[in-house]
Structures are given as C-alpha cells and as structure tokens.
Amino acid sequence: MIDHFVIFSRTGAVLWSRTLCKLNNNPVDNLINRVLMEDRAGEKKFIDNTYAMQWVFENKLDLVFVVVYQKILQLLYIEELLEIVKKDFIVTFSQQIANKTPVTYEAKFTKILKATELNFTEKHARKGPRGYNASKKAKAKGVKSNTAGKTALSSRSTTTADSSDDGNDSAPSDGKDKNLVELEYEATLRSSKGRTMRSGARHKGKDKATKESKNGGKQRTIWDDTKVSKKEAKALDRSKTITADEEEAQLREKREAYIGKVEASDSDESHVSDEESPASSGADSDSGWSFSKTRVGNFLSTMSGNKILERDDLEPVINPMHQMLISKNVASEVADELCESVITTVVGQRLESFSRISTIVRKALEAALLRILTPKKSTDVLREVLQAKAEGRAYSIVFVGVNGVGKSTSLSKVCYYLKSKGVNVMIAACDTFRSGAVEQLNQHAKVLDVELFQKGYAKDPASVAKEAIKYGADHGYDCVLIDTAGRMQNNEPLMRALAKLVSNNEPDLVLFVGEALVGNDGIDQLSMFDRALADYSDRREPHRIDGIVITKFDTIDDKVGAAVSMVYKTGQPIMFVGTGQKYTHLKKLNARTVLRHLLQ
C-alpha cells in the first residue's frame, strides 16, 4: 500500500529507507523544503502531486520518520505504523542512532508493516448481513413497539372517557368505541400540523399586504423618453473642457498631495518603521520589551529542571499563545498549525536546570515566525528589471486581487518607485470591466508622467496585455505594469479569464494585492487565487502567484497577523507593504518588526 518509508536525522543523515514503489520527482525533498524547513510541521499531511506524506518526530534524538503513499488511497493506519516503527527503531538501534550510521531494518519493518495492515483490516472489517434470527428479533421488537404505542393510546383514550364520565354523571355517554377515539386523535394531530405549516404562508401574505398599504401601492413608472429639465441637463453635461494651463495646475496640486517632498531614504532601502526595532537586537534586549511581560510570559513562570518535555507540559503555554496569535489577526487555521508545529518541535527536548518551559516555547515560536517571514528568494524587483533590460526585453508585472483592496494604487506606488530609480515604465490598463478603471489609471499616469496603454472597455484583457507587452518592448520601455480587474475568488468565469491572461502572456512577476485588515478571509482569497491560476491554466507548469503586496499596513497598529497568514499558506514572500496614501508610502517588510508587534 505504501510507496516509500525513510528515517533520517535533522542534520540530513539517512539512517534507513525502503522503497516499495519507484518515486517520481523525489517528494521527500519537497516535504523537507516546503514543510519541515518552513516550520509547517504542525500539518498532519502534505500533498505533493500524486503523493501524500505523513511524518512523526523524535525530538530527543533529532530523528524524522516519513511515509510516502498515493494520495488517492485512504490509509488510516499510517499514524499507527509510524508510532510502532519509531518505538521499535529507537530501542533496536540506539547505538547506531547516536553515531548517525546506516542500519539494516528491512526484515523487521516488513513484519511490522504486515502486522499493522492485518490488524487494521481485522479491526475495521465489514460486518456481514444479519441472520434470520436477528431479523426476526428486530421485526418482533418493531411489532412490540407498535403494539405498545397503540396500548398507550388506548389507555389514554379510555382514561379520558372515564374521567369525563366521572366528572359529569348527568351527561349522556357518547358511545364512541376505542377505534373511533384513536382515529379522532390522529386526525387532530394531522390538522394541527397542517395549521402550523400553513400559518407561515398566511402571515407572509398578510405582511405583504400590510407593506403595500404602507407604501401606498405601486409607484408610477418613469420612462426614459420624458422631458429633461434645464437643471438636470446641466448636471449631466460632461462636455466642458479645461485649458492646458488649468490641467497642468491640477496635476501640480495632485503631485504635491500624493508625492510631496521625496523622502531621504529610498523605497528599496526603507522598511516598515522599526524605531523603533527593539526586536532587531533580540527579544530580550534592553528596549523594555521582553517575552516575560506578555500575556504568555505572565501566564507561565513555573521553574522546571532537567526533564523531558511532554505534550501535557506545554498545554498551559500553548493555549494562551494560540489566543494571542488570533487576537493579532492571525487566521485561526494558521494559528492552529503554527502552535502544533511548535509543540512538535519542542516535545521530547530535555530542559536544562533552572530553565522555564516558557523560554523554550518562546524561542521555538520566534524561530518559527522568523523562518516563515524571511524570504526564501530575492524580493529585489529593481535588480530583476535591470537584468531584463540587459537582456533586451521589457519586464512585466501583473497585479491581481479582489475588488477594492488597492491594486491600482499599489501599481502606481511601484511605478513611482521604479521611475525614481531611472526605469522607463509603462502602465497597461487591462481592467476592461469596471466602469472608470481606465480613467482612474489615466489620472495616475498623468501625475506620474508615464505612458498609459489602453484599449477602452469590453475588450479581452489577455489580448490587451499581450499588445501592451509587445508595444512596451518595441518602444524601449524597461517595465510594463499590468492592472487587472478585481474579482471574487469564487467567480469561476473571471478566474478563468485571469488564468488565461497569465498563461498567454507569461509575465515575469504575478503579485497578489491583499489588505492587512483581513484574517481568515485573506488566506481564503490568496489560496483560491493561487489555485485558480494552476487549475485553469493550459500549461503543464502553470505560473502561480510569485509575491504579495499588503495594503493599509499603517491602519492595523499591532495586528500584523495577516502578513504571517499569507506567507504561511503560500510560501511566497511579501514584496512590499503600503503604509499610506502617497506614492512614496511603499516599504519593504521588516520581519523582526512584525515579530515584535506579534508577541508584545
């Protein structure tokens, strides 16, 4: 059933492995790079193409046990197999584990695997059909139950009749037999149910009539061909033109408002304010902040000495830590997995004398968060643009996201940043759906003094983007910034159109723009956008989201959890964060600043 089993140390030494079926593309390497090294070990399972992988740690000995099998199989005994192999392997090869030398374990493993599969099969075997006696007994129970019900009903009817006779001796007897009483009782129940079901319809009709009477009946229809007054015509007149001097004056005002004085620090060098960064010199520096002053630190002050940590020892620490993460806008799913990852990392470690459990957990959490937020690839967009220029082509960036998160504004900020570095930039208006989108970009282009490539509305966005990239390359532009229409992540037709735009044009960079204010919904948006680009692409290796731009980062105070959630779910870095309304308000993310705000 399984394809591969491997046991290796955290240092990379493989102690033993067994391949039952040849693997493609080495999924274990992907597990190490995308899960174990990114502190996502709290996940129970990792899917890589056609494979599923489960694992267990032995933290005391720094060992990892991994099982690989086909994802279409539902193997419910994998966890049991991992635990049995772990215990047996540790007992059998204690000396070899200490020396990190390979071992021979095939015969014992085969025996354990067969025993585990057989035990699971016997335990969960389907029960056969019931025999004749069982069916007869069940039928007898049903008859008995029905008879008991009728007897109870008869006794209730008889009691009612008797009480009626006793209560009024002068009243004549109705002479109703028992069956008639039962029928009347059942009819009463049916009629009461019918009245209950119909009562909603009557109330609804009554409410509708009352509403119509309050509104005074149907409103009179106003047709479009009615006469328009002079006042209304004047309000609708958009034909007025302004002189070149007036337009230049307006642009000058907008430049002063949205650009102002150029800040001394360049955008590629400035980070999110870190004054400010007590965390930069360590969480326990002399800045006044320390983990012990947080709610988690205050909750735990128990001294513990020289013991092996177990899961129960960590519960008092993990629970308040989980609540703290959620209060800082970390998505609940991410908070669960992050806490589970910390537990997995810490369980089995030995506490040194006079050290606290809170200290161990704090270090594990800080290390995990720093690894998550530290980019795994270059985030220097300027360097990549200049490299593409040296190759004689135009660098293209596509901005995607839901409605109203600030894609056009973020695009304009990136445009200003690149232009201030001497890059020849062009903007492409590929939002051919939203009314006013082209005009909005046109205003940004005028203020920034760059060219806008646009084909109006009701055009195919993929075709417009293709023409824009070609136009930019032919006319000597170094970078083409492509704006797209905002769309909900569950709108399949619009997501297919976005995937078509990306797959047809092969942009150098696809940036997802999201708000810093969102929590669970933010990772849902990001995950579904990333999945749609893969599912709806016609390419064998689809181009997915390459980076993230977070807007409104200046409005969240210390609730910086959205940054952690988005990076954790995709593994892609945060390229920029927006910190205001001006074009100069575009910064790089400082991981230690986020860590400081997250744990304070």
N, C-alpha and C positions, 0 to 999 in steps of 0.2 A: 504493500500500500504506500509506504513512504519511498522517496527517491534518494534521500541523502541524509546522513547524520554526521555531525562533526563536533569535536571537542577541542577548543583552543583556549589559550590564555589571553589576557588583555594586552600582553606585550606582543602578541602576534604569533607565538609558537603553537603549531598544531600538534596536539598530543595524540589524537586518533581521529580517523574519519572512515566512513563506509559509504560507498556509492552503490545503490541498488539499481539505479536507472541513470543513464547519461544525462547530464545537465546542459542546458544552453545558456550562454552568456554569464555564467557564474553568479547566480543570485545571492550567494552568501556575501560576496564583495559589496553588492548593492545594499544588503542589510547592514553591513558594518558602516558604510559611508553615509547612508541616508537615515539610519535609525540610531545605531549604537553610538556613533561619534557625534550625533546632534542631540543627544540626551532625550531621545524619544523612546527610551526603553520601557516606559510605562505602558506602551501599547501592548496588547495581548497577541497581536498577529500582524505580519507585514506581507502585503501582496506585491509581487514583482512579476509583471507579465502573466505567465500561466502558472506561476508558483506561489505557494503560501508558505510562510515560515513562522515557526514558534520557537521560543527560546526560554532558558532559565539560567540564572547566575548563581555562582558560588563565590560570593564576595570575599570570604575569608581567604580563599586560595586564588582569587582573581581568575576564575575559570568561567567559560561560556559554553553552554550546551545548546546546539541548534539542530532542529529537524526541518527538512525541506520536503514538501509533497505537492501534488497537483491541487490547485485551488478549487477545482470542481468537486473534489472529494470532501465529504464532511466526516473527518476523522476525530471523533470525540474522545479518543483515548490518548491523544498526543501529550496532554499535560501529565497524565499518569505515567506515561512512558518516560518522559523527561525526568520526573522526580525519582523513579526507580533507578534509571541509569545513573543519575547524579549520585545517589547514595551509594550504589554498588561500586562505581568508579572511584569515588573518594576513598572508600575503605580498602579496595583492592590495590590501588596504585598510589598510595600515599608518598612513598619514596620517590617514584618517578615524577610525580607532580611537583615535588619540591625541586627536583633537578631540571624540570621542563624538558624531559626526554620522551620521545615517542614510545608507545606501548602497543602490545598485541591484545586486541579485545574482541576479535570477530566472533569467536565461538560463544562466549558469554553473552554478547549483545544479541546474537541470533536467538539464543534460548530465551532471553528476556523479551524480545520482540514477539516471538511466537506465543509465549505465555500471556503477555498483555493483550494481544489480539484475541486469543481464545477466551480469556476471562471476560473481556468486553462483550464478545459475541454471546456467551452463555448468559451473562447478566442481562443483556438487552434483547434476548431472543423473543420473537413474537409469540404470544400465546395462541394456541390452536383454537378452533371453534368450540363452543360449549357442547357438551354431550347431551344425550336425550334427557337424562335425569335433571341436569342443570336447567335445561329449557323448561321442563315440566314444572320444576320448582318455581322458576321465575314466573311462569304463567299462573301457577297456583297462588303465588303472592299477589299478583295483579288482581285475580278474581277476588281473593280475600279482601284486598284493599277496597275494591269497588263495593263489595257487599257491606263492608264496614261503613263506607260512606253513606250508602242507602239506609243502613240501620240507624245511623246517627240522624239522618234527615227525617226518617220516620218517627224516631223518638222525639225529635224537636217538634214535629207537627202534632204528634199525639199530646205532648206536654202543653203546647199552645191551646189545643182544643180543650184539654182537661181544665186548664186554668181559666179558660173562657167560661166553661160550664160552671165551675165553682164560683167564679166571680159574679155571675148573674143567673140565679136559678130560675127566674121568671122568663128569661129569653128562650125562645124555641130553639131546638137543635137544628143546625144546618143540614145535617145528614150527609155531609161530604165524606167520601171514603178516603182511604190513605193515598191512593194513586192520584186522585184529583188534587189533593193538597200538595203533593210533590210537583205536579205539573204547574200549579199556580205559583209555587215558589220559584221554579226555574224560569217561568215567564216573567216574573217580577225582576229577576236578576238580569235577563236579557234586555228588558225595557229600560232598566236603569243604566246599563252600559250604552244603549243606543242614545239615550238622552245626554249622557256625558260626552259622547263623540260628536253629537250634532250641536251641542251648546256653543262650541268654538265657532262654527260657521255662522250661527245666528248673531253672536256678538260681533263677528267680523263685519257682517252686513250692516249691523246697527252702527258700528263705529264709522263705517264708510259713509252711511247716510248722514250721520252727525257731522262728519268732516266736511261733506259737500254743502250742508246747510250753513256751516260756519263760514265757508269760503264764498258763499253767495252764488253757488252754481259755477258752470263752466265759463272760463274767461273768454272774452271776444278775441278772435284771431286777427292779428295784424299782418297784412300781406306786404311783400317786399316792393310792390309797384305803387305804394301810396306816395303822396307828395312829401317831399323833404323840405323842411323849413330852411330859411337862410342861416339860422343859428346852427342847425345840425350840419348843413353843408360846409359851413366854415370850420366846424370842429373836425370834419372828415378830410379836409383839404391837406394833402401832403406834398403839394407841388411847389411849395415855396423853396427857393434856392438861397444859398448864402454865398457871399463873396469869398474869394481866396484868402483875403486878409482875416475875415471872420473865422474861417475854418482853421487857419493857422493859429489864431488866438485861442480857439477851443482846444486844439491839440497841445498848445503850450501849457494851458491850465491842467489838462489831463496828465501831461508828463510830470509837472510839478507835484500833482496829487499822488500819482501812482509810482513814480520813480524817485522824485526828490533828489536830495544830495546823495551821491554814490557813497556807500559806506566804505570805511577804510579797509575793512577785511573783505577779501574776495569770497564769492559764494562757495568755491570749491575748498576753501581753507576754513571757513567758519562753520561751526557746528551749533547744534541746539545748545542754548545758553548753559554753560557749565561753570559758573562764577565761583565760583559757582560750582564747582565739581568736587565736592568733598569725597565723592566716591572714586575720583580719579586716583587718589593716593591711598585707596584702600577703605574698606567699610568701617574699619575700626580706627581711623585717623583721628587727629586732634580737632577735627572740624566741629565737633559737638554731636555728630550723629553716630550712633552705633546700633547694631542689631539688638542688643540687650534692652534698648529703650523702646523698641517697637512692641506691638501687642504680642507678637510671637515670643520675643525675648522676655517680656514681662511674665508671660504665661509659664515659662519654663525656667526654673533656677535650681532644679534638682541636681545635686552633685552625684556623679557616678564614677566608679573606678574600676578599670581593668575587667570589663565584662564583654561578652559577645552580644551585640545588639540584635534584638528580635523585633518582629513587626509590632507586637503589642507595646514595646517600649517607645515606639515612635508615634503611636496614635495621639497622645496628648500634644505633640508638636505639630503633626501634620494637619489636624483638624482646624486649629486657628490659622495656620498658614494658608490652607485652602480658602477659608473665608476672606482672608486678607487679599489674596490674589483676585477673587471675584469682585471684591469691593473696589479694586483698582482697574476694573473694566476688562479683566482677562476673561475670555469666553469660558463658560463652565466646563465645556468638553476639554479645552486645553488645560484648564486648572486641574482637572481630574488626572489627565495623563501626565502632567508635569509633577504632581505630587506622587503619583505612582512610580514615576521614573526616579525621584529622589529616594523613595522607600527601597526600590530595587537596588539602587546604588549603595545605600547605607547598610541594609540588613546583612549581617554576617561579619561586619567590621568589629574590631576589638577597640574598646575605649581605653585610652591611656589613663593613668592615675590622675585624679583630680580634674578631669575634663568633663564638660557637660554635654548632654545629648543635644541641646540646642546649638552648641558650637558646631558639632558635626553636621547637623541638618542645615545650618546656615551656610556653611562652606559648600555643601553639596548643591544647595539651591542657587547660590551666587555663581558657582562654576557652570551650572546648567544654563542659567539665563545668559551669562556672557557668551557661552558657546552658541546659543541659539541666535543671539543678536549680532554676533560677529560675522561679517560677510564671508562666504566661502569662495567668492570670486570677486573680480575687480568691479568697483562701482564708479570708476573714473570715466564718466561719459565723454569728457573733453578729450582724453587721450585716445579713445576709440574713434571719435570723429576725426581727429587729426591723422590717425592711422589710415582710415578710409580715404581721406583726402590724398594722402601719399600714394595710395593705390589707384587714384584717378577715378573715384566713384563718389556718389553722394550717399551719406549716411542717413538712414531713415529710422524714425521713431514713431510708433503708433501708441496713442493714449486711449485706453478703454476703461469702462466703469459704468455704474448705474447712473440714473438721472440725478442731477443736482449736486454731485459731490465736488465739482470744481475742476473738471477736465480741461476746459478751455482756459481757465485762469492759470492752472498748473502748467499747461503748454506754453502760455505766454511768459511765465516766470522762467521756464527752461530756455525759451527763446532769448530772453534778455540776458541770462547768464552766459549762453554760448556767444551771443553777439558782442558782449563786453569782453570776451576773450579773443575777438578777431575772427570768429567763424562767420561765414556768409550763409545766413539762414533763410529758408523759405517756409511759409506755413501753407498747408493744404487743407481746405475745408471739405471734409468728407462726411460731415453731418448733413445729409441731404433730406432729412426727415423733419427735424424740429424747426418750426417757424421762427425766423430771426437768428438762427445759428450762424449763417453766413455773414449777416450784418454785424453780429457780435464780434466775430473773428476779424472782420474788416476794421472795426474800431481799434482792436488790439494791434493789428498790423500797422495802422496809421501812427498810433502812439509810439510803437517800437521802431517805426521806419523800416519795415521789412515788406517783402512782396507777399501777396496772398494769391494762391492758386485756387480758383473756384469755378464750378460749372453750374451753379444755381441749385435748384431743388429737383426732386423726383428723378434723380439720376442714380445709377448703380454705384454705390460707394467704392466697390472694388475697382471698377473701371476708372473712377476719378483718381483714386490713389495711384493706380498704375501710370496714368498720364502725368500726374504730379511728379512722381519719382523720375520719369523719363525727362520731363521738362526741366527739373532741377539739375539732372546730370548734364543735359545739353547746354544749359545756360550758366554753368560754372558754379552752382551752389554747392556748398560743402555739406549741408544738413537739411533734410526735409522733415518737418514736424507735422504729423498727420492727426487731425482731430476726427473723432468718430462720434456717432450719436449715442446718447445714453440709453440704456436698455435694461430691463429687469432680467435677472439671471435665469429665470424660469420661462422666458419667452423664446420658445424654440425657433420660430422663423427668424427673429432678429439675431439670435445667437448663431444660426447657420450663416446668415449674411456676414457676421463679424468673422467667423472662421474662414469664409471664402475670401474676405479682404486680406486676412493674414496669410493664408496659404498661397494665394495667387501672386502676392507682391513680395513675399519673403523679406519683411523688414529686418533691420539689424537688431532692433530692440522693441519689445512689447511691454509697456508699463501699465500696470493696473493702478488706477487712482481710487483711493478709498478714504473715508472720513476717520478721524481719530476718535470720534464720539461713539462709534458703533461697538457692540460687543459680539454676541453670538451671531447676529445678522451679518456682521462684517466678514467672518470666516466663511459663512454660507455663500455670500456673494463671490468672494475670491475663489473658493473651491469650485463653484459651479462655472465661473468664467474659465478657469484653467481646464476643467474637464470638458467644457464645450469646445474649446479650441482643439482638443485632442480627438474628441468623438466625431465632430463634424468636419474634420479636415480630410481632404482627399489624398494626403501624402502619407507615405509609410512611416516617416518620422516627423510628426506634426510639430509646429512651432508653438510652444506654450508661453505662459507669462514668464518674463525674464526678471522683472523687478517691480517694486511697489513704490508709489508716491502717496504719502499720507498728508491730507489737508487738515486745516483747522487745528493744528497741533498746539497753537497758543491759547486755545479755549478750554483745555481739559485739566489744567492745574497738575495734580499728581496722578491722574487716572490715565496712565500711559499703557494700559494693558493691551490695547488694540494692536500696538506695534509687535508685542510678543505673540499674540494670537495669529496674526497674519503671517509672520515669518515662520512660526512653528508649523503651520498647516501646509505651507508650500515649499519651505526650504529656500525661498528666494529672498534676496536682500532688499532692504529699504534704501532706495537710491536717493530720495530727497524727502524732506518734510516741509510743508508750508506753514509759516509762522505769522502770517498777517496778510493784509490786502495789497501791499505794494509789490512791484515786480522784484524788488530786492529781498523780499521776505521768503527766501528759499535757502534751506540749510541742509547740511549733512547730519545724520543721526549719530549722537554720541551714546554708545552702548552703556557706558558707566553712569551717565546721567539718567538714563531710563532705569537702570538698576537701582540707583539711589532713590528715585521717586517711587519705585515699585515697592521697596522694602521699608520706607520710612513710616 
